[in-house]
Structures are given as C-alpha cells and as structure tokens.
Amino acid sequence: MILHEPVLLGETVEQLAPAGRGVFVDCTVGTGGHTEALLEAGASRVLGLDRDAEVLPLARQRLAVWKDRVELVHADYRRLDQVLDRRGIEQIDGALADLGHSSVQLDAEGRGFSFRRADPLDMRMDRSQGRTLAELLDEVTPATLADVIFEYGEERRSRRIARGIVWARDRGGLATTADLAAVVSRSVPVRSRPRIHPATRTFQALRIWVNQELDGLDTFLRMVARRLTVGARLAVISFHSLEDRIVKYTFRELERGGERAMHALTRKPIRPGRDEVAHNPRARSAKLRVTERTS
C-alpha cells in the first residue's frame, strides 16, 4: 500500500503537543499520516475529516491499530461545527488542517489533477457532488477564466492562456488533462517559461476554482478557534501564498480581539528543512502556522 508522506510531521506534532490531551481533530486526514503521528505521541482520541471519500479507506487501513481511538468522517472541514455537534463535542484539545493535496490524490488516475496524463477533466476532491472542470469550462467566458487563472494561479499570462483554452474548447480539442496542458504550454512562450511546468499555475488555479478551496477558509479558522480549550492549538499547513495569506491575517485578527483570546506562536511560518525537501520535493512550498487559545 503506497501512502502519502505527510509534510512537516515532526514540527506539527511538536507544536500540537498531544501527549495526555483529549480530543484532537485532523480536519484534512487524507491517508492518515498526521493522525497516526498524533496518536503515537499520546493523543487520547482523534477525529479525522476529509471531503475526499476515496482516501478514507486508505486512512482506515493505516490507522487500524488505533481503531478504538480514532473516528474517520467523510466531511468537508467547513462542516466541522456540524460534525462536532452531532457527537456532543463542545470543545477540542487541538486541531490540524493540511491544506495541500496528497500524492495519492494528485497521482490517481482518472481524477484530473495531473497534467502528465490524459485524464478526464474532473478535478473534484469530492466526486459525489459539485461540477466537474469540464462542466465549468464548457460555459465559462474568456474574461472570467482569465480572472480565475490570474487570481488563483497568480499567472501573469492568464488572458493569453484563457483565450487558448476557450479557442480549443470551441473547436472540440479539449477532452483531457493532456489536451489542457498542451494548450497552456502553447500559450506560454518558450523564452518566458518558468522552471516549473508551464501548466502548473493554471492547473492549481482550476483545481482551486472547481473545489472552491479558498471560500470559507477564514470562517473555518474562526470556527476552530471558538472550539479550542484554553491552551489548545490550531496548526495549519499551506502550500501557496493565497492560502498562507488568509491564514496569516486571520490568525492576526484573532489575536487582536474577540470573545476567545488567541496568540499566534509563529510570527514567521515554519518551513521544511533541506533534508525533508530533498527526500520529499513536494514539501518545498509548505508553510506551518500555529495559534493557541490563551483564555
């Protein structure tokens, strides 16, 4: 069984300090790597959520030895209040949200996340609901698509790329992720291409768009803060500047006031060391921020 390798694992567990504490929530459990580490470090109970039902069997298998101390739930983290209320849980002793996507998800055939294969244009994290990328692209205007690619992908050539995508769509030349990647690559002049694959930023933007990944992130962070016991911490791992900016400013606003006092423990984000990046290149852009409830 090939499982995703969690990033900043030691740093996250150290910051959450689970030993001897009660209920923790892994809001993005994935294949269970962080949850496993929290349980090994002494967390009494972990509630794991994920909007992607297809990774939960892998997490369940990985965490089988801890089955009496872990519960896995198919749910978007933005529904955390509902999940806790249904279980009669008023407060929690710590929470983690890894906002990235696991290698299991990104590399899975048929999901539409990879530009290295000819997969269907899907990109939904939860394939039981929502619209596919193909459905969204089928009716989007060049102007709207350019805004999506610019805002969510921070791609300077968004207008040119958007025009190329719509042109290919209108001529029936956009059926797979390979088609999409080829269109994007043709839209970016060779001399202007970054070190990363020219389709990387566009695929990120489209994935965020399909899954509405940034919608409600601020609200979710505030929701968790209200649920923390005094001394409990929230750790958030982000992988691009859009997410990190929201986390940074929400933590700052929580510290400045409100009904529950919070204190950001990471003025600058914790980054993976050279050894981790060398071993797991996907960790290179990870940033960990932590806040603690103080009263």
NUSEKE-660943 format. One record per residue (C-alpha): residue in one letter; z negated, y negated, x. Coordinates in Angstrom, 3 decimals, padded with zeros to 6 digits, always signed. Layout:
// residues N
<residu: A; w: Z; v: Y; u: X>
...
***
This chain:
// residues 295
<residu: M; w: +000.000; v: +000.000; u: +000.000>
<residu: I; w: +001.155; v: -003.319; u: +001.514>
<residu: L; w: -001.189; v: -006.153; u: +000.597>
<residu: H; w: -001.096; v: -009.878; u: +001.121>
<residu: E; w: -003.098; v: -011.116; u: +004.090>
<residu: P; w: -005.415; v: -013.912; u: +002.926>
<residu: V; w: -005.428; v: -017.101; u: +004.981>
<residu: L; w: -008.477; v: -018.866; u: +006.405>
<residu: L; w: -010.528; v: -015.868; u: +005.355>
<residu: G; w: -013.474; v: -016.251; u: +007.722>
<residu: E; w: -013.616; v: -020.004; u: +007.260>
<residu: T; w: -013.590; v: -019.706; u: +003.472>
<residu: V; w: -016.364; v: -017.118; u: +003.332>
<residu: E; w: -018.446; v: -019.139; u: +005.789>
<residu: Q; w: -018.098; v: -022.266; u: +003.640>
<residu: L; w: -018.921; v: -020.492; u: +000.370>
<residu: A; w: -021.929; v: -018.689; u: +001.898>
<residu: P; w: -022.084; v: -015.978; u: -000.794>
<residu: A; w: -024.963; v: -013.891; u: +000.585>
<residu: G; w: -027.688; v: -013.418; u: -002.018>
<residu: R; w: -025.991; v: -015.607; u: -004.603>
<residu: G; w: -024.883; v: -014.668; u: -008.097>
<residu: V; w: -021.550; v: -015.155; u: -009.857>
<residu: F; w: -018.516; v: -016.306; u: -007.904>
<residu: V; w: -015.082; v: -016.975; u: -009.347>
<residu: D; w: -011.898; v: -016.301; u: -007.420>
<residu: C; w: -009.573; v: -018.395; u: -009.540>
<residu: T; w: -006.428; v: -017.020; u: -007.887>
<residu: V; w: -007.410; v: -013.473; u: -006.985>
<residu: G; w: -003.938; v: -012.216; u: -006.063>
<residu: T; w: -004.246; v: -008.848; u: -004.346>
<residu: G; w: -007.974; v: -009.364; u: -003.818>
<residu: G; w: -008.323; v: -010.262; u: -000.147>
<residu: H; w: -010.696; v: -013.194; u: -000.542>
<residu: T; w: -012.660; v: -011.429; u: -003.283>
<residu: E; w: -013.127; v: -008.390; u: -001.065>
<residu: A; w: -014.480; v: -010.602; u: +001.726>
<residu: L; w: -016.885; v: -012.377; u: -000.639>
<residu: L; w: -018.263; v: -009.056; u: -001.860>
<residu: E; w: -018.610; v: -007.752; u: +001.680>
<residu: A; w: -020.511; v: -010.935; u: +002.561>
<residu: G; w: -023.049; v: -010.377; u: -000.208>
<residu: A; w: -021.779; v: -011.980; u: -003.412>
<residu: S; w: -023.528; v: -010.246; u: -006.302>
<residu: R; w: -020.569; v: -010.494; u: -008.663>
<residu: V; w: -017.031; v: -011.867; u: -008.537>
<residu: L; w: -014.856; v: -012.749; u: -011.493>
<residu: G; w: -011.205; v: -012.766; u: -010.412>
<residu: L; w: -008.455; v: -014.557; u: -012.347>
<residu: D; w: -004.705; v: -014.542; u: -011.850>
<residu: R; w: -001.828; v: -015.676; u: -014.029>
<residu: D; w: +000.415; v: -013.032; u: -012.446>
<residu: A; w: -000.355; v: -009.745; u: -014.196>
<residu: E; w: +001.795; v: -007.850; u: -011.703>
<residu: V; w: -000.617; v: -008.356; u: -008.789>
<residu: L; w: -003.757; v: -007.315; u: -010.660>
<residu: P; w: -003.180; v: -003.538; u: -010.282>
<residu: L; w: -002.994; v: -004.070; u: -006.513>
<residu: A; w: -006.240; v: -006.043; u: -006.577>
<residu: R; w: -007.866; v: -003.398; u: -008.754>
<residu: Q; w: -006.899; v: -000.696; u: -006.275>
<residu: R; w: -008.108; v: -002.717; u: -003.308>
<residu: L; w: -011.435; v: -003.513; u: -004.948>
<residu: A; w: -012.090; v: -000.080; u: -006.468>
<residu: V; w: -015.138; v: +000.487; u: -004.290>
<residu: W; w: -016.659; v: -002.704; u: -005.766>
<residu: K; w: -015.770; v: -001.939; u: -009.386>
<residu: D; w: -019.336; v: -002.460; u: -010.628>
<residu: R; w: -019.455; v: -005.970; u: -009.120>
<residu: V; w: -016.000; v: -007.319; u: -009.862>
<residu: E; w: -014.054; v: -008.093; u: -013.026>
<residu: L; w: -010.354; v: -008.958; u: -012.988>
<residu: V; w: -008.789; v: -011.053; u: -015.741>
<residu: H; w: -005.170; v: -011.923; u: -016.471>
<residu: A; w: -005.563; v: -015.655; u: -016.998>
<residu: D; w: -004.386; v: -018.967; u: -015.629>
<residu: Y; w: -007.167; v: -020.749; u: -013.737>
<residu: R; w: -006.712; v: -023.692; u: -016.076>
<residu: R; w: -008.274; v: -021.487; u: -018.763>
<residu: L; w: -011.452; v: -020.967; u: -016.718>
<residu: D; w: -013.726; v: -022.542; u: -019.324>
<residu: Q; w: -012.497; v: -020.106; u: -021.976>
<residu: V; w: -012.871; v: -017.112; u: -019.654>
<residu: L; w: -016.455; v: -018.048; u: -018.768>
<residu: D; w: -017.435; v: -018.885; u: -022.343>
<residu: R; w: -016.226; v: -015.513; u: -023.604>
<residu: R; w: -018.537; v: -013.844; u: -021.111>
<residu: G; w: -021.518; v: -016.053; u: -021.828>
<residu: I; w: -021.465; v: -017.535; u: -018.325>
<residu: E; w: -022.642; v: -021.138; u: -018.278>
<residu: Q; w: -022.777; v: -021.795; u: -014.546>
<residu: I; w: -021.405; v: -020.185; u: -011.392>
<residu: D; w: -022.600; v: -019.982; u: -007.801>
<residu: G; w: -019.287; v: -020.706; u: -006.137>
<residu: A; w: -015.545; v: -020.768; u: -006.685>
<residu: L; w: -012.356; v: -020.402; u: -004.705>
<residu: A; w: -008.788; v: -021.401; u: -005.516>
<residu: D; w: -005.988; v: -020.399; u: -003.144>
<residu: L; w: -003.069; v: -022.433; u: -004.450>
<residu: G; w: -000.485; v: -020.608; u: -002.362>
<residu: H; w: +001.550; v: -017.591; u: -003.341>
<residu: S; w: +001.092; v: -014.182; u: -001.797>
<residu: S; w: +003.696; v: -012.439; u: +000.305>
<residu: V; w: +003.637; v: -009.671; u: -002.310>
<residu: Q; w: +004.867; v: -012.164; u: -004.904>
<residu: L; w: +007.287; v: -014.054; u: -002.685>
<residu: D; w: +008.875; v: -010.900; u: -001.277>
<residu: A; w: +009.021; v: -008.885; u: -004.502>
<residu: E; w: +012.499; v: -008.017; u: -005.672>
<residu: G; w: +013.559; v: -009.469; u: -008.981>
<residu: R; w: +011.031; v: -012.314; u: -009.101>
<residu: G; w: +013.419; v: -015.001; u: -007.908>
<residu: F; w: +011.188; v: -016.634; u: -005.300>
<residu: S; w: +013.190; v: -015.677; u: -002.210>
<residu: F; w: +016.386; v: -017.364; u: -001.065>
<residu: R; w: +017.141; v: -014.404; u: +001.189>
<residu: R; w: +018.176; v: -012.060; u: -001.647>
<residu: A; w: +020.382; v: -012.085; u: -004.718>
<residu: D; w: +017.622; v: -012.033; u: -007.352>
<residu: P; w: +017.728; v: -013.311; u: -010.938>
<residu: L; w: +016.870; v: -016.985; u: -011.365>
<residu: D; w: +013.378; v: -016.405; u: -012.769>
<residu: M; w: +010.531; v: -017.812; u: -010.593>
<residu: R; w: +007.848; v: -017.432; u: -013.281>
<residu: M; w: +004.427; v: -016.453; u: -011.964>
<residu: D; w: +003.596; v: -015.033; u: -015.391>
<residu: R; w: +006.668; v: -013.225; u: -016.674>
<residu: S; w: +005.073; v: -012.719; u: -020.082>
<residu: Q; w: +005.574; v: -016.348; u: -021.017>
<residu: G; w: +007.374; v: -019.555; u: -020.169>
<residu: R; w: +011.002; v: -020.331; u: -019.452>
<residu: T; w: +012.925; v: -018.922; u: -016.517>
<residu: L; w: +014.560; v: -021.071; u: -013.882>
<residu: A; w: +017.951; v: -020.054; u: -015.267>
<residu: E; w: +016.989; v: -021.334; u: -018.716>
<residu: L; w: +015.741; v: -024.641; u: -017.334>
<residu: L; w: +018.771; v: -025.136; u: -015.103>
<residu: D; w: +021.102; v: -024.360; u: -017.980>
<residu: E; w: +020.289; v: -027.631; u: -019.731>
<residu: V; w: +018.978; v: -029.978; u: -017.032>
<residu: T; w: +020.823; v: -033.177; u: -016.135>
<residu: P; w: +021.658; v: -034.052; u: -012.513>
<residu: A; w: +019.299; v: -037.041; u: -012.642>
<residu: T; w: +016.326; v: -035.035; u: -013.914>
<residu: L; w: +016.972; v: -032.228; u: -011.446>
<residu: A; w: +017.179; v: -034.721; u: -008.587>
<residu: D; w: +013.797; v: -036.139; u: -009.617>
<residu: V; w: +012.289; v: -032.628; u: -009.662>
<residu: I; w: +013.622; v: -031.783; u: -006.203>
<residu: F; w: +012.539; v: -035.134; u: -004.763>
<residu: E; w: +009.065; v: -035.216; u: -006.321>
<residu: Y; w: +008.064; v: -031.577; u: -005.900>
<residu: G; w: +010.048; v: -030.727; u: -002.774>
<residu: E; w: +009.894; v: -034.098; u: -001.002>
<residu: E; w: +013.566; v: -033.523; u: -000.293>
<residu: R; w: +015.438; v: -036.675; u: +000.757>
<residu: R; w: +018.825; v: -035.258; u: -000.221>
<residu: S; w: +017.723; v: -034.433; u: -003.744>
<residu: R; w: +020.572; v: -036.230; u: -005.518>
<residu: R; w: +023.249; v: -034.536; u: -003.460>
<residu: I; w: +021.623; v: -031.129; u: -003.924>
<residu: A; w: +021.163; v: -031.664; u: -007.667>
<residu: R; w: +024.821; v: -032.620; u: -008.107>
<residu: G; w: +025.850; v: -029.489; u: -006.210>
<residu: I; w: +023.639; v: -027.235; u: -008.345>
<residu: V; w: +024.893; v: -028.683; u: -011.635>
<residu: W; w: +028.513; v: -028.514; u: -010.419>
<residu: A; w: +028.090; v: -024.814; u: -009.576>
<residu: R; w: +026.301; v: -024.153; u: -012.876>
<residu: D; w: +029.070; v: -025.727; u: -014.922>
<residu: R; w: +031.639; v: -023.518; u: -013.198>
<residu: G; w: +029.718; v: -020.287; u: -013.621>
<residu: G; w: +028.838; v: -019.982; u: -009.970>
<residu: L; w: +025.059; v: -019.924; u: -010.278>
<residu: A; w: +023.835; v: -016.456; u: -011.215>
<residu: T; w: +021.359; v: -015.501; u: -008.481>
<residu: T; w: +018.955; v: -016.982; u: -005.952>
<residu: A; w: +021.534; v: -016.250; u: -003.255>
<residu: D; w: +024.044; v: -018.404; u: -005.140>
<residu: L; w: +021.457; v: -021.159; u: -005.460>
<residu: A; w: +020.544; v: -021.033; u: -001.768>
<residu: A; w: +024.212; v: -021.183; u: -000.796>
<residu: V; w: +024.781; v: -024.246; u: -002.980>
<residu: V; w: +021.779; v: -026.023; u: -001.459>
<residu: S; w: +022.858; v: -025.127; u: +002.078>
<residu: R; w: +026.346; v: -026.505; u: +001.458>
<residu: S; w: +024.801; v: -029.712; u: +000.143>
<residu: V; w: +022.852; v: -030.383; u: +003.349>
<residu: P; w: +024.981; v: -031.420; u: +006.351>
<residu: V; w: +024.512; v: -029.146; u: +009.357>
<residu: R; w: +023.520; v: -032.055; u: +011.582>
<residu: S; w: +020.784; v: -033.056; u: +009.115>
<residu: R; w: +019.224; v: -029.651; u: +008.542>
<residu: P; w: +015.512; v: -029.259; u: +009.360>
<residu: R; w: +014.104; v: -026.419; u: +011.409>
<residu: I; w: +013.223; v: -024.581; u: +008.219>
<residu: H; w: +015.885; v: -023.038; u: +005.980>
<residu: P; w: +017.715; v: -025.872; u: +004.163>
<residu: A; w: +016.831; v: -024.352; u: +000.775>
<residu: T; w: +013.071; v: -024.160; u: +001.450>
<residu: R; w: +012.086; v: -027.512; u: -000.071>
<residu: T; w: +014.357; v: -027.102; u: -003.083>
<residu: F; w: +013.021; v: -023.624; u: -003.844>
<residu: Q; w: +009.461; v: -024.973; u: -003.580>
<residu: A; w: +010.311; v: -027.772; u: -005.991>
<residu: L; w: +011.932; v: -025.444; u: -008.507>
<residu: R; w: +009.025; v: -022.985; u: -008.360>
<residu: I; w: +006.526; v: -025.802; u: -008.998>
<residu: W; w: +008.704; v: -027.035; u: -011.875>
<residu: V; w: +009.037; v: -023.630; u: -013.518>
<residu: N; w: +005.313; v: -022.873; u: -013.280>
<residu: Q; w: +004.017; v: -026.416; u: -013.845>
<residu: E; w: +001.834; v: -025.854; u: -010.808>
<residu: L; w: +000.550; v: -029.395; u: -010.402>
<residu: D; w: -000.084; v: -030.002; u: -014.092>
<residu: G; w: -003.782; v: -029.842; u: -014.803>
<residu: L; w: -004.910; v: -029.283; u: -011.199>
<residu: D; w: -007.142; v: -032.363; u: -011.285>
<residu: T; w: -008.593; v: -031.285; u: -014.642>
<residu: F; w: -009.212; v: -027.777; u: -013.317>
<residu: L; w: -011.124; v: -029.066; u: -010.275>
<residu: R; w: -013.341; v: -031.190; u: -012.509>
<residu: M; w: -013.861; v: -028.216; u: -014.820>
<residu: V; w: -015.127; v: -026.099; u: -011.921>
<residu: A; w: -017.390; v: -028.903; u: -010.693>
<residu: R; w: -019.114; v: -029.019; u: -014.092>
<residu: R; w: -019.795; v: -025.286; u: -013.908>
<residu: L; w: -021.334; v: -025.166; u: -010.428>
<residu: T; w: -025.070; v: -024.683; u: -009.944>
<residu: V; w: -026.868; v: -027.042; u: -007.567>
<residu: G; w: -025.932; v: -026.067; u: -004.013>
<residu: A; w: -022.836; v: -024.159; u: -005.131>
<residu: R; w: -019.478; v: -024.901; u: -003.555>
<residu: L; w: -015.830; v: -025.042; u: -004.529>
<residu: A; w: -013.281; v: -024.145; u: -001.837>
<residu: V; w: -009.596; v: -024.942; u: -002.331>
<residu: I; w: -006.743; v: -023.826; u: -000.088>
<residu: S; w: -003.489; v: -025.751; u: -000.467>
<residu: F; w: -000.144; v: -025.289; u: +001.240>
<residu: H; w: +001.771; v: -028.508; u: +000.742>
<residu: S; w: +000.969; v: -032.193; u: +000.691>
<residu: L; w: +001.371; v: -032.603; u: -003.068>
<residu: E; w: -001.455; v: -030.172; u: -003.821>
<residu: D; w: -003.622; v: -031.338; u: -000.940>
<residu: R; w: -003.350; v: -034.948; u: -002.063>
<residu: I; w: -004.601; v: -034.073; u: -005.548>
<residu: V; w: -007.484; v: -032.001; u: -004.147>
<residu: K; w: -008.460; v: -034.706; u: -001.662>
<residu: Y; w: -008.556; v: -037.540; u: -004.185>
<residu: T; w: -010.211; v: -035.510; u: -006.929>
<residu: F; w: -012.982; v: -034.473; u: -004.537>
<residu: R; w: -013.365; v: -038.115; u: -003.538>
<residu: E; w: -013.633; v: -039.262; u: -007.154>
<residu: L; w: -016.145; v: -036.513; u: -007.967>
<residu: E; w: -018.299; v: -037.723; u: -005.092>
<residu: R; w: -018.260; v: -041.301; u: -006.311>
<residu: G; w: -019.900; v: -040.582; u: -009.617>
<residu: G; w: -020.132; v: -038.619; u: -012.791>
<residu: E; w: -022.673; v: -036.521; u: -014.596>
<residu: R; w: -022.885; v: -033.991; u: -011.748>
<residu: A; w: -023.163; v: -035.267; u: -008.178>
<residu: M; w: -020.724; v: -033.724; u: -005.698>
<residu: H; w: -020.372; v: -034.073; u: -001.943>
<residu: A; w: -017.171; v: -033.291; u: -000.057>
<residu: L; w: -018.021; v: -031.200; u: +003.001>
<residu: T; w: -014.589; v: -031.549; u: +004.606>
<residu: R; w: -013.536; v: -035.118; u: +005.342>
<residu: K; w: -010.580; v: -033.579; u: +007.117>
<residu: P; w: -009.235; v: -030.220; u: +005.952>
<residu: I; w: -009.975; v: -027.046; u: +007.865>
<residu: R; w: -006.768; v: -025.672; u: +009.378>
<residu: P; w: -005.963; v: -022.169; u: +010.659>
<residu: G; w: -006.292; v: -021.600; u: +014.386>
<residu: R; w: -003.447; v: -020.746; u: +016.728>
<residu: D; w: -004.268; v: -017.051; u: +016.686>
<residu: E; w: -004.064; v: -016.852; u: +012.897>
<residu: V; w: -000.774; v: -018.745; u: +012.773>
<residu: A; w: +000.682; v: -016.527; u: +015.490>
<residu: H; w: -000.400; v: -013.446; u: +013.565>
<residu: N; w: +000.499; v: -014.807; u: +010.118>
<residu: P; w: +003.113; v: -017.602; u: +010.283>
<residu: R; w: +002.750; v: -018.276; u: +006.545>
<residu: A; w: -000.724; v: -019.655; u: +007.277>
<residu: R; w: +000.623; v: -022.558; u: +009.322>
<residu: S; w: +000.570; v: -025.107; u: +006.486>
<residu: A; w: -002.727; v: -024.021; u: +004.900>
<residu: K; w: -005.493; v: -026.583; u: +004.393>
<residu: L; w: -009.013; v: -025.788; u: +003.207>
<residu: R; w: -011.161; v: -028.416; u: +001.498>
<residu: V; w: -014.696; v: -027.791; u: +000.240>
<residu: T; w: -017.041; v: -029.715; u: -002.042>
<residu: E; w: -020.657; v: -028.970; u: -003.006>
<residu: R; w: -022.718; v: -029.823; u: -006.041>
<residu: T; w: -025.826; v: -031.668; u: -004.880>
<residu: S; w: -027.681; v: -032.364; u: -008.119>
***
